[in-house]
Amino acid sequence: MAKFLLKSTYTLDGIKGLMKDGGSKRAAAATKAIEGLGGRVESLSFGLGEHDTYVVCELPDHKTAAALAIAIRAAGGVDTRVTPLLTPEEVDEATRQQLKYQSPGA
């Protein structure tokens, strides 16, 4: 399975829902959605800063991650962005791949 970081920011309505539901209920809803797609939550934390929540999870593939993000954003209340996460070994493999690339203006 592929690993992803979901960073979310609540809208005004989302903050009102968080105040009504509490953090544990919102975490359970996120976990249920991820597990319903065949994924697994590794960690879920609330933040004080640019983003309100940070979720590290495993999902079957990138299409599933896109489906999750689209469904969350379409429901309203939360603006979610998904970042694929790579292991050091995957980066090692990427650096061993040979390719030709011409920089702009070169």
Biopython code that builds the backbone (N, CA, C, O; Angstrom):
import numpy as np
from Bio.PDB.StructureBuilder import StructureBuilder

atoms = [
    (1, "MET", "N", (0.845, -1.188, 0.000)),
    (1, "MET", "CA", (0.000, 0.000, 0.000)),
    (1, "MET", "C", (0.882, 1.240, 0.000)),
    (1, "MET", "O", (2.017, 1.210, 0.475)),
    (2, "ALA", "N", (0.351, 2.315, -0.532)),
    (2, "ALA", "CA", (1.057, 3.589, -0.584)),
    (2, "ALA", "C", (0.725, 4.418, 0.652)),
    (2, "ALA", "O", (-0.360, 4.307, 1.223)),
    (3, "LYS", "N", (1.683, 5.248, 1.051)),
    (3, "LYS", "CA", (1.502, 6.075, 2.249)),
    (3, "LYS", "C", (1.252, 7.525, 1.821)),
    (3, "LYS", "O", (1.831, 8.014, 0.851)),
    (4, "PHE", "N", (0.371, 8.199, 2.574)),
    (4, "PHE", "CA", (-0.011, 9.574, 2.252)),
    (4, "PHE", "C", (-0.109, 10.420, 3.516)),
    (4, "PHE", "O", (-0.376, 9.918, 4.608)),
    (5, "LEU", "N", (0.115, 11.723, 3.333)),
    (5, "LEU", "CA", (-0.125, 12.724, 4.373)),
    (5, "LEU", "C", (-1.322, 13.550, 3.934)),
    (5, "LEU", "O", (-1.309, 14.141, 2.854)),
    (6, "LEU", "N", (-2.351, 13.593, 4.762)),
    (6, "LEU", "CA", (-3.511, 14.442, 4.508)),
    (6, "LEU", "C", (-3.431, 15.633, 5.454)),
    (6, "LEU", "O", (-3.450, 15.476, 6.674)),
    (7, "LYS", "N", (-3.342, 16.828, 4.871)),
    (7, "LYS", "CA", (-3.337, 18.060, 5.665)),
    (7, "LYS", "C", (-4.668, 18.754, 5.415)),
    (7, "LYS", "O", (-5.054, 18.987, 4.269)),
    (8, "SER", "N", (-5.358, 19.081, 6.489)),
    (8, "SER", "CA", (-6.693, 19.659, 6.348)),
    (8, "SER", "C", (-6.830, 20.948, 7.140)),
    (8, "SER", "O", (-6.219, 21.133, 8.193)),
    (9, "THR", "N", (-7.650, 21.825, 6.598)),
    (9, "THR", "CA", (-7.991, 23.082, 7.252)),
    (9, "THR", "C", (-9.507, 23.184, 7.299)),
    (9, "THR", "O", (-10.176, 23.030, 6.277)),
    (10, "TYR", "N", (-10.046, 23.441, 8.475)),
    (10, "TYR", "CA", (-11.492, 23.579, 8.621)),
    (10, "TYR", "C", (-11.971, 24.923, 8.092)),
    (10, "TYR", "O", (-11.304, 25.944, 8.255)),
    (11, "THR", "N", (-13.140, 24.907, 7.455)),
    (11, "THR", "CA", (-13.827, 26.147, 7.110)),
    (11, "THR", "C", (-14.539, 26.633, 8.374)),
    (11, "THR", "O", (-14.494, 25.964, 9.406)),
    (12, "LEU", "N", (-15.185, 27.774, 8.300)),
    (12, "LEU", "CA", (-15.939, 28.276, 9.454)),
    (12, "LEU", "C", (-16.995, 27.263, 9.875)),
    (12, "LEU", "O", (-17.144, 26.982, 11.064)),
    (13, "ASP", "N", (-17.737, 26.708, 8.904)),
    (13, "ASP", "CA", (-18.739, 25.695, 9.247)),
    (13, "ASP", "C", (-18.087, 24.447, 9.824)),
    (13, "ASP", "O", (-18.639, 23.816, 10.725)),
    (14, "GLY", "N", (-16.922, 24.092, 9.312)),
    (14, "GLY", "CA", (-16.200, 22.936, 9.825)),
    (14, "GLY", "C", (-15.763, 23.124, 11.267)),
    (14, "GLY", "O", (-15.833, 22.194, 12.070)),
    (15, "ILE", "N", (-15.311, 24.336, 11.597)),
    (15, "ILE", "CA", (-14.919, 24.640, 12.982)),
    (15, "ILE", "C", (-16.128, 24.541, 13.901)),
    (15, "ILE", "O", (-16.029, 24.029, 15.016)),
    (16, "LYS", "N", (-17.266, 25.034, 13.428)),
    (16, "LYS", "CA", (-18.490, 24.920, 14.230)),
    (16, "LYS", "C", (-18.844, 23.456, 14.468)),
    (16, "LYS", "O", (-19.261, 23.082, 15.564)),
    (17, "GLY", "N", (-18.675, 22.623, 13.427)),
    (17, "GLY", "CA", (-18.932, 21.195, 13.580)),
    (17, "GLY", "C", (-17.954, 20.542, 14.541)),
    (17, "GLY", "O", (-18.336, 19.681, 15.333)),
    (18, "LEU", "N", (-16.687, 20.952, 14.473)),
    (18, "LEU", "CA", (-15.681, 20.432, 15.394)),
    (18, "LEU", "C", (-16.033, 20.801, 16.832)),
    (18, "LEU", "O", (-15.904, 19.973, 17.734)),
    (19, "MET", "N", (-16.472, 22.027, 17.049)),
    (19, "MET", "CA", (-16.852, 22.455, 18.398)),
    (19, "MET", "C", (-18.043, 21.643, 18.907)),
    (19, "MET", "O", (-18.127, 21.338, 20.097)),
    (20, "LYS", "N", (-18.960, 21.294, 18.008)),
    (20, "LYS", "CA", (-20.130, 20.508, 18.391)),
    (20, "LYS", "C", (-19.755, 19.044, 18.634)),
    (20, "LYS", "O", (-20.167, 18.450, 19.631)),
    (21, "ASP", "N", (-18.961, 18.461, 17.705)),
    (21, "ASP", "CA", (-18.650, 17.030, 17.760)),
    (21, "ASP", "C", (-17.480, 16.690, 18.688)),
    (21, "ASP", "O", (-17.476, 15.646, 19.340)),
    (22, "GLY", "N", (-16.503, 17.575, 18.737)),
    (22, "GLY", "CA", (-15.274, 17.279, 19.471)),
    (22, "GLY", "C", (-14.256, 16.580, 18.584)),
    (22, "GLY", "O", (-14.593, 16.064, 17.518)),
    (23, "GLY", "N", (-13.031, 16.570, 19.029)),
    (23, "GLY", "CA", (-11.944, 16.007, 18.247)),
    (23, "GLY", "C", (-12.027, 14.498, 18.067)),
    (23, "GLY", "O", (-11.728, 13.984, 16.989)),
    (24, "SER", "N", (-12.426, 13.789, 19.106)),
    (24, "SER", "CA", (-12.477, 12.325, 19.022)),
    (24, "SER", "C", (-13.483, 11.853, 17.981)),
    (24, "SER", "O", (-13.215, 10.906, 17.243)),
    (25, "LYS", "N", (-14.628, 12.501, 17.918)),
    (25, "LYS", "CA", (-15.649, 12.108, 16.937)),
    (25, "LYS", "C", (-15.181, 12.410, 15.518)),
    (25, "LYS", "O", (-15.433, 11.622, 14.606)),
    (26, "ARG", "N", (-14.504, 13.538, 15.319)),
    (26, "ARG", "CA", (-13.992, 13.867, 13.982)),
    (26, "ARG", "C", (-12.880, 12.907, 13.580)),
    (26, "ARG", "O", (-12.789, 12.516, 12.416)),
    (27, "ALA", "N", (-12.032, 12.525, 14.536)),
    (27, "ALA", "CA", (-10.973, 11.552, 14.253)),
    (27, "ALA", "C", (-11.577, 10.201, 13.876)),
    (27, "ALA", "O", (-11.093, 9.531, 12.963)),
    (28, "ALA", "N", (-12.621, 9.810, 14.573)),
    (28, "ALA", "CA", (-13.292, 8.543, 14.264)),
    (28, "ALA", "C", (-13.910, 8.570, 12.870)),
    (28, "ALA", "O", (-13.872, 7.570, 12.153)),
    (29, "ALA", "N", (-14.477, 9.712, 12.484)),
    (29, "ALA", "CA", (-15.074, 9.831, 11.152)),
    (29, "ALA", "C", (-13.997, 9.710, 10.069)),
    (29, "ALA", "O", (-14.208, 9.044, 9.056)),
    (30, "ALA", "N", (-12.855, 10.346, 10.280)),
    (30, "ALA", "CA", (-11.763, 10.263, 9.311)),
    (30, "ALA", "C", (-11.236, 8.836, 9.221)),
    (30, "ALA", "O", (-10.984, 8.328, 8.128)),
    (31, "THR", "N", (-11.074, 8.200, 10.359)),
    (31, "THR", "CA", (-10.579, 6.819, 10.390)),
    (31, "THR", "C", (-11.545, 5.883, 9.685)),
    (31, "THR", "O", (-11.125, 5.009, 8.927)),
    (32, "LYS", "N", (-12.820, 6.057, 9.927)),
    (32, "LYS", "CA", (-13.836, 5.218, 9.288)),
    (32, "LYS", "C", (-13.799, 5.381, 7.770)),
    (32, "LYS", "O", (-13.910, 4.396, 7.040)),
    (33, "ALA", "N", (-13.644, 6.608, 7.293)),
    (33, "ALA", "CA", (-13.587, 6.853, 5.851)),
    (33, "ALA", "C", (-12.366, 6.173, 5.233)),
    (33, "ALA", "O", (-12.469, 5.537, 4.184)),
    (34, "ILE", "N", (-11.225, 6.307, 5.877)),
    (34, "ILE", "CA", (-9.982, 5.719, 5.355)),
    (34, "ILE", "C", (-10.063, 4.195, 5.374)),
    (34, "ILE", "O", (-9.710, 3.536, 4.396)),
    (35, "GLU", "N", (-10.524, 3.647, 6.478)),
    (35, "GLU", "CA", (-10.642, 2.187, 6.576)),
    (35, "GLU", "C", (-11.690, 1.643, 5.606)),
    (35, "GLU", "O", (-11.550, 0.527, 5.107)),
    (36, "GLY", "N", (-12.733, 2.421, 5.337)),
    (36, "GLY", "CA", (-13.763, 2.021, 4.388)),
    (36, "GLY", "C", (-13.246, 1.898, 2.963)),
    (36, "GLY", "O", (-13.855, 1.224, 2.132)),
    (37, "LEU", "N", (-12.119, 2.550, 2.679)),
    (37, "LEU", "CA", (-11.494, 2.459, 1.361)),
    (37, "LEU", "C", (-10.367, 1.424, 1.335)),
    (37, "LEU", "O", (-9.606, 1.344, 0.370)),
    (38, "GLY", "N", (-10.273, 0.644, 2.394)),
    (38, "GLY", "CA", (-9.238, -0.379, 2.455)),
    (38, "GLY", "C", (-7.914, 0.127, 2.987)),
    (38, "GLY", "O", (-6.886, -0.530, 2.825)),
    (39, "GLY", "N", (-7.929, 1.300, 3.627)),
    (39, "GLY", "CA", (-6.707, 1.896, 4.146)),
    (39, "GLY", "C", (-6.527, 1.683, 5.634)),
    (39, "GLY", "O", (-7.303, 0.990, 6.291)),
    (40, "ARG", "N", (-5.468, 2.307, 6.144)),
    (40, "ARG", "CA", (-5.140, 2.207, 7.571)),
    (40, "ARG", "C", (-4.555, 3.534, 8.034)),
    (40, "ARG", "O", (-3.681, 4.097, 7.375)),
    (41, "VAL", "N", (-5.039, 4.032, 9.166)),
    (41, "VAL", "CA", (-4.518, 5.267, 9.747)),
    (41, "VAL", "C", (-3.299, 4.938, 10.590)),
    (41, "VAL", "O", (-3.362, 4.101, 11.491)),
    (42, "GLU", "N", (-2.184, 5.603, 10.290)),
    (42, "GLU", "CA", (-0.971, 5.432, 11.088)),
    (42, "GLU", "C", (-0.951, 6.442, 12.236)),
    (42, "GLU", "O", (-0.604, 6.100, 13.366)),
    (43, "SER", "N", (-1.324, 7.683, 11.937)),
    (43, "SER", "CA", (-1.418, 8.706, 12.982)),
    (43, "SER", "C", (-2.407, 9.776, 12.544)),
    (43, "SER", "O", (-2.587, 10.033, 11.353)),
    (44, "LEU", "N", (-3.039, 10.391, 13.527)),
    (44, "LEU", "CA", (-3.973, 11.488, 13.287)),
    (44, "LEU", "C", (-3.779, 12.483, 14.414)),
    (44, "LEU", "O", (-3.949, 12.156, 15.589)),
    (45, "SER", "N", (-3.418, 13.710, 14.039)),
    (45, "SER", "CA", (-3.162, 14.753, 15.042)),
    (45, "SER", "C", (-3.827, 16.054, 14.632)),
    (45, "SER", "O", (-3.982, 16.347, 13.447)),
    (46, "PHE", "N", (-4.214, 16.821, 15.629)),
    (46, "PHE", "CA", (-4.708, 18.171, 15.409)),
    (46, "PHE", "C", (-3.538, 19.129, 15.595)),
    (46, "PHE", "O", (-2.653, 18.883, 16.415)),
    (47, "GLY", "N", (-3.533, 20.217, 14.837)),
    (47, "GLY", "CA", (-2.435, 21.174, 14.914)),
    (47, "GLY", "C", (-2.928, 22.576, 15.210)),
    (47, "GLY", "O", (-4.117, 22.876, 15.094)),
    (48, "LEU", "N", (-2.003, 23.413, 15.588)),
    (48, "LEU", "CA", (-2.266, 24.833, 15.823)),
    (48, "LEU", "C", (-1.356, 25.601, 14.869)),
    (48, "LEU", "O", (-0.208, 25.895, 15.202)),
    (49, "GLY", "N", (-1.853, 25.914, 13.719)),
    (49, "GLY", "CA", (-1.012, 26.601, 12.749)),
    (49, "GLY", "C", (-1.684, 26.647, 11.402)),
    (49, "GLY", "O", (-2.888, 26.879, 11.298)),
    (50, "GLU", "N", (-0.894, 26.423, 10.371)),
    (50, "GLU", "CA", (-1.406, 26.523, 9.001)),
    (50, "GLU", "C", (-2.521, 25.512, 8.730)),
    (50, "GLU", "O", (-3.484, 25.827, 8.030)),
    (51, "HIS", "N", (-2.400, 24.307, 9.278)),
    (51, "HIS", "CA", (-3.401, 23.268, 9.069)),
    (51, "HIS", "C", (-3.973, 22.831, 10.406)),
    (51, "HIS", "O", (-3.316, 22.917, 11.444)),
    (52, "ASP", "N", (-5.217, 22.358, 10.357)),
    (52, "ASP", "CA", (-5.908, 21.945, 11.574)),
    (52, "ASP", "C", (-5.720, 20.464, 11.896)),
    (52, "ASP", "O", (-5.719, 20.079, 13.065)),
    (53, "THR", "N", (-5.561, 19.637, 10.868)),
    (53, "THR", "CA", (-5.335, 18.213, 11.100)),
    (53, "THR", "C", (-4.250, 17.684, 10.183)),
    (53, "THR", "O", (-4.043, 18.173, 9.073)),
    (54, "TYR", "N", (-3.568, 16.674, 10.681)),
    (54, "TYR", "CA", (-2.533, 15.965, 9.928)),
    (54, "TYR", "C", (-2.795, 14.475, 10.099)),
    (54, "TYR", "O", (-2.817, 13.965, 11.220)),
    (55, "VAL", "N", (-2.993, 13.779, 8.984)),
    (55, "VAL", "CA", (-3.242, 12.345, 9.029)),
    (55, "VAL", "C", (-2.208, 11.647, 8.156)),
    (55, "VAL", "O", (-2.063, 11.972, 6.978)),
    (56, "VAL", "N", (-1.498, 10.698, 8.727)),
    (56, "VAL", "CA", (-0.618, 9.831, 7.952)),
    (56, "VAL", "C", (-1.348, 8.502, 7.839)),
    (56, "VAL", "O", (-1.718, 7.891, 8.842)),
    (57, "CYS", "N", (-1.549, 8.067, 6.599)),
    (57, "CYS", "CA", (-2.299, 6.833, 6.385)),
    (57, "CYS", "C", (-1.756, 6.063, 5.201)),
    (57, "CYS", "O", (-1.005, 6.592, 4.381)),
    (58, "GLU", "N", (-2.149, 4.804, 5.128)),
    (58, "GLU", "CA", (-1.863, 3.967, 3.983)),
    (58, "GLU", "C", (-3.162, 3.761, 3.230)),
    (58, "GLU", "O", (-4.212, 3.527, 3.828)),
    (59, "LEU", "N", (-3.080, 3.851, 1.912)),
    (59, "LEU", "CA", (-4.228, 3.615, 1.043)),
    (59, "LEU", "C", (-3.774, 2.708, -0.101)),
    (59, "LEU", "O", (-2.588, 2.666, -0.426)),
    (60, "PRO", "N", (-4.714, 1.982, -0.710)),
    (60, "PRO", "CA", (-4.326, 1.041, -1.755)),
    (60, "PRO", "C", (-3.545, 1.661, -2.921)),
    (60, "PRO", "O", (-2.630, 1.032, -3.452)),
    (61, "ASP", "N", (-3.898, 2.889, -3.321)),
    (61, "ASP", "CA", (-3.228, 3.497, -4.479)),
    (61, "ASP", "C", (-3.570, 4.984, -4.547)),
    (61, "ASP", "O", (-4.320, 5.505, -3.722)),
    (62, "HIS", "N", (-3.002, 5.654, -5.551)),
    (62, "HIS", "CA", (-3.212, 7.098, -5.705)),
    (62, "HIS", "C", (-4.654, 7.445, -6.084)),
    (62, "HIS", "O", (-5.168, 8.484, -5.668)),
    (63, "LYS", "N", (-5.305, 6.593, -6.862)),
    (63, "LYS", "CA", (-6.707, 6.846, -7.225)),
    (63, "LYS", "C", (-7.587, 6.852, -5.979)),
    (63, "LYS", "O", (-8.500, 7.669, -5.858)),
    (64, "THR", "N", (-7.308, 5.940, -5.059)),
    (64, "THR", "CA", (-8.076, 5.880, -3.813)),
    (64, "THR", "C", (-7.831, 7.130, -2.981)),
    (64, "THR", "O", (-8.758, 7.665, -2.373)),
    (65, "ALA", "N", (-6.583, 7.601, -2.950)),
    (65, "ALA", "CA", (-6.274, 8.837, -2.222)),
    (65, "ALA", "C", (-7.011, 10.018, -2.832)),
    (65, "ALA", "O", (-7.533, 10.866, -2.108)),
    (66, "ALA", "N", (-7.059, 10.078, -4.156)),
    (66, "ALA", "CA", (-7.791, 11.155, -4.823)),
    (66, "ALA", "C", (-9.283, 11.077, -4.510)),
    (66, "ALA", "O", (-9.923, 12.097, -4.254)),
    (67, "ALA", "N", (-9.833, 9.868, -4.530)),
    (67, "ALA", "CA", (-11.257, 9.696, -4.222)),
    (67, "ALA", "C", (-11.572, 10.164, -2.810)),
    (67, "ALA", "O", (-12.598, 10.802, -2.575)),
    (68, "LEU", "N", (-10.685, 9.844, -1.867)),
    (68, "LEU", "CA", (-10.876, 10.275, -0.483)),
    (68, "LEU", "C", (-10.866, 11.796, -0.374)),
    (68, "LEU", "O", (-11.755, 12.382, 0.245)),
    (69, "ALA", "N", (-9.874, 12.432, -0.969)),
    (69, "ALA", "CA", (-9.761, 13.890, -0.904)),
    (69, "ALA", "C", (-10.958, 14.569, -1.559)),
    (69, "ALA", "O", (-11.482, 15.552, -1.034)),
    (70, "ILE", "N", (-11.387, 14.051, -2.693)),
    (70, "ILE", "CA", (-12.533, 14.638, -3.401)),
    (70, "ILE", "C", (-13.798, 14.516, -2.555)),
    (70, "ILE", "O", (-14.560, 15.475, -2.433)),
    (71, "ALA", "N", (-14.022, 13.343, -1.973)),
    (71, "ALA", "CA", (-15.221, 13.132, -1.154)),
    (71, "ALA", "C", (-15.227, 14.039, 0.070)),
    (71, "ALA", "O", (-16.265, 14.598, 0.424)),
    (72, "ILE", "N", (-14.070, 14.187, 0.719)),
    (72, "ILE", "CA", (-13.989, 15.050, 1.904)),
    (72, "ILE", "C", (-14.271, 16.495, 1.532)),
    (72, "ILE", "O", (-15.056, 17.169, 2.200)),
    (73, "ARG", "N", (-13.641, 16.970, 0.480)),
    (73, "ARG", "CA", (-13.835, 18.371, 0.076)),
    (73, "ARG", "C", (-15.250, 18.622, -0.411)),
    (73, "ARG", "O", (-15.815, 19.683, -0.145)),
    (74, "ALA", "N", (-15.837, 17.656, -1.127)),
    (74, "ALA", "CA", (-17.200, 17.819, -1.640)),
    (74, "ALA", "C", (-18.227, 17.865, -0.515)),
    (74, "ALA", "O", (-19.269, 18.509, -0.646)),
    (75, "ALA", "N", (-17.936, 17.186, 0.584)),
    (75, "ALA", "CA", (-18.872, 17.180, 1.714)),
    (75, "ALA", "C", (-18.934, 18.540, 2.405)),
    (75, "ALA", "O", (-19.927, 18.861, 3.057)),
    (76, "GLY", "N", (-17.881, 19.336, 2.264)),
    (76, "GLY", "CA", (-17.848, 20.664, 2.869)),
    (76, "GLY", "C", (-17.302, 20.613, 4.285)),
    (76, "GLY", "O", (-17.264, 19.563, 4.927)),
    (77, "GLY", "N", (-16.883, 21.773, 4.746)),
    (77, "GLY", "CA", (-16.400, 21.897, 6.117)),
    (77, "GLY", "C", (-14.903, 21.748, 6.272)),
    (77, "GLY", "O", (-14.326, 22.230, 7.246)),
    (78, "VAL", "N", (-14.261, 21.074, 5.305)),
    (78, "VAL", "CA", (-12.832, 20.812, 5.417)),
    (78, "VAL", "C", (-12.181, 20.923, 4.040)),
    (78, "VAL", "O", (-12.690, 20.381, 3.059)),
    (79, "ASP", "N", (-11.069, 21.621, 3.977)),
    (79, "ASP", "CA", (-10.256, 21.682, 2.760)),
    (79, "ASP", "C", (-9.066, 20.754, 2.995)),
    (79, "ASP", "O", (-8.205, 21.039, 3.828)),
    (80, "THR", "N", (-9.020, 19.644, 2.259)),
    (80, "THR", "CA", (-7.995, 18.625, 2.457)),
    (80, "THR", "C", (-7.069, 18.548, 1.260)),
    (80, "THR", "O", (-7.512, 18.591, 0.112)),
    (81, "ARG", "N", (-5.780, 18.434, 1.537)),
    (81, "ARG", "CA", (-4.756, 18.251, 0.504)),
    (81, "ARG", "C", (-4.004, 16.965, 0.802)),
    (81, "ARG", "O", (-3.729, 16.655, 1.962)),
    (82, "VAL", "N", (-3.671, 16.219, -0.237)),
    (82, "VAL", "CA", (-3.017, 14.924, -0.091)),
    (82, "VAL", "C", (-1.609, 14.992, -0.660)),
    (82, "VAL", "O", (-1.401, 15.476, -1.773)),
    (83, "THR", "N", (-0.641, 14.502, 0.113)),
    (83, "THR", "CA", (0.755, 14.435, -0.323)),
    (83, "THR", "C", (1.211, 12.985, -0.250)),
    (83, "THR", "O", (1.167, 12.381, 0.822)),
    (84, "PRO", "N", (1.653, 12.410, -1.379)),
    (84, "PRO", "CA", (2.226, 11.066, -1.312)),
    (84, "PRO", "C", (3.525, 11.099, -0.517)),
    (84, "PRO", "O", (4.296, 12.052, -0.626)),
    (85, "LEU", "N", (3.769, 10.075, 0.273)),
    (85, "LEU", "CA", (4.994, 9.978, 1.068)),
    (85, "LEU", "C", (5.830, 8.817, 0.550)),
    (85, "LEU", "O", (5.303, 7.743, 0.260)),
    (86, "LEU", "N", (7.123, 9.035, 0.436)),
    (86, "LEU", "CA", (8.043, 8.021, -0.063)),
    (86, "LEU", "C", (8.986, 7.572, 1.040)),
    (86, "LEU", "O", (9.373, 8.368, 1.896)),
    (87, "THR", "N", (9.351, 6.310, 1.020)),
    (87, "THR", "CA", (10.340, 5.795, 1.957)),
    (87, "THR", "C", (11.738, 6.171, 1.466)),
    (87, "THR", "O", (11.903, 6.500, 0.291)),
    (88, "PRO", "N", (12.737, 6.129, 2.328)),
    (88, "PRO", "CA", (14.107, 6.371, 1.866)),
    (88, "PRO", "C", (14.520, 5.394, 0.758)),
    (88, "PRO", "O", (15.247, 5.771, -0.162)),
    (89, "GLU", "N", (14.060, 4.149, 0.845)),
    (89, "GLU", "CA", (14.392, 3.155, -0.170)),
    (89, "GLU", "C", (13.768, 3.508, -1.527)),
    (89, "GLU", "O", (14.387, 3.297, -2.569)),
    (90, "GLU", "N", (12.560, 4.039, -1.512)),
    (90, "GLU", "CA", (11.930, 4.457, -2.767)),
    (90, "GLU", "C", (12.690, 5.624, -3.390)),
    (90, "GLU", "O", (12.823, 5.693, -4.612)),
    (91, "VAL", "N", (13.186, 6.535, -2.567)),
    (91, "VAL", "CA", (13.994, 7.646, -3.084)),
    (91, "VAL", "C", (15.314, 7.103, -3.635)),
    (91, "VAL", "O", (15.793, 7.574, -4.667)),
    (92, "ASP", "N", (15.905, 6.114, -2.953)),
    (92, "ASP", "CA", (17.116, 5.474, -3.470)),
    (92, "ASP", "C", (16.868, 4.930, -4.871)),
    (92, "ASP", "O", (17.667, 5.158, -5.779)),
    (93, "GLU", "N", (15.768, 4.214, -5.047)),
    (93, "GLU", "CA", (15.427, 3.661, -6.362)),
    (93, "GLU", "C", (15.243, 4.769, -7.390)),
    (93, "GLU", "O", (15.683, 4.636, -8.532)),
    (94, "ALA", "N", (14.596, 5.857, -6.993)),
    (94, "ALA", "CA", (14.374, 6.968, -7.921)),
    (94, "ALA", "C", (15.690, 7.603, -8.359)),
    (94, "ALA", "O", (15.842, 7.979, -9.521)),
    (95, "THR", "N", (16.636, 7.723, -7.438)),
    (95, "THR", "CA", (17.911, 8.363, -7.791)),
    (95, "THR", "C", (18.754, 7.482, -8.703)),
    (95, "THR", "O", (19.657, 7.980, -9.376)),
    (96, "ARG", "N", (18.477, 6.193, -8.737)),
    (96, "ARG", "CA", (19.225, 5.291, -9.615)),
    (96, "ARG", "C", (18.662, 5.247, -11.032)),
    (96, "ARG", "O", (19.297, 4.698, -11.932)),
    (97, "GLN", "N", (17.490, 5.813, -11.236)),
    (97, "GLN", "CA", (16.908, 5.814, -12.582)),
    (97, "GLN", "C", (17.609, 6.864, -13.440)),
    (97, "GLN", "O", (17.822, 7.998, -13.009)),
    (98, "GLN", "N", (17.954, 6.474, -14.632)),
    (98, "GLN", "CA", (18.644, 7.367, -15.560)),
    (98, "GLN", "C", (17.628, 8.046, -16.471)),
    (98, "GLN", "O", (16.751, 7.396, -17.039)),
    (99, "LEU", "N", (17.761, 9.353, -16.598)),
    (99, "LEU", "CA", (16.910, 10.073, -17.525)),
    (99, "LEU", "C", (17.648, 11.296, -18.036)),
    (99, "LEU", "O", (18.580, 11.790, -17.400)),
    (100, "LYS", "N", (17.223, 11.768, -19.178)),
    (100, "LYS", "CA", (17.816, 12.988, -19.749)),
    (100, "LYS", "C", (16.794, 14.096, -19.606)),
    (100, "LYS", "O", (15.622, 13.936, -19.946)),
    (101, "TYR", "N", (17.258, 15.212, -19.102)),
    (101, "TYR", "CA", (16.380, 16.361, -18.877)),
    (101, "TYR", "C", (17.163, 17.614, -19.219)),
    (101, "TYR", "O", (18.329, 17.762, -18.851)),
    (102, "GLN", "N", (16.499, 18.513, -19.930)),
    (102, "GLN", "CA", (17.131, 19.792, -20.267)),
    (102, "GLN", "C", (16.457, 20.889, -19.474)),
    (102, "GLN", "O", (15.244, 21.075, -19.562)),
    (103, "SER", "N", (17.249, 21.622, -18.694)),
    (103, "SER", "CA", (16.680, 22.695, -17.880)),
    (103, "SER", "C", (16.231, 23.851, -18.776)),
    (103, "SER", "O", (16.731, 23.991, -19.892)),
    (104, "PRO", "N", (15.301, 24.675, -18.305)),
    (104, "PRO", "CA", (14.828, 25.806, -19.089)),
    (104, "PRO", "C", (15.983, 26.738, -19.472)),
    (104, "PRO", "O", (16.812, 27.092, -18.634)),
    (105, "GLY", "N", (16.022, 27.117, -20.716)),
    (105, "GLY", "CA", (17.034, 28.057, -21.185)),
    (105, "GLY", "C", (18.390, 27.441, -21.465)),
    (105, "GLY", "O", (19.310, 28.140, -21.890)),
    (106, "ALA", "N", (18.531, 26.143, -21.234)),
    (106, "ALA", "CA", (19.853, 25.505, -21.444)),
    (106, "ALA", "C", (20.093, 25.210, -22.906)),
    (106, "ALA", "O", (21.144, 24.679, -23.265)),
]
sb = StructureBuilder()
sb.init_structure("model")
sb.init_model(0)
sb.init_chain("A")
sb.init_seg("    ")
for serial, (resi, resn, name, xyz) in enumerate(atoms, 1):
    if name == "N":
        sb.init_residue(resn, " ", resi, " ")
    sb.init_atom(name, np.array(xyz, "f"), 0.0, 1.0, " ", f" {name:<3s}", serial, name[0])
structure = sb.get_structure()
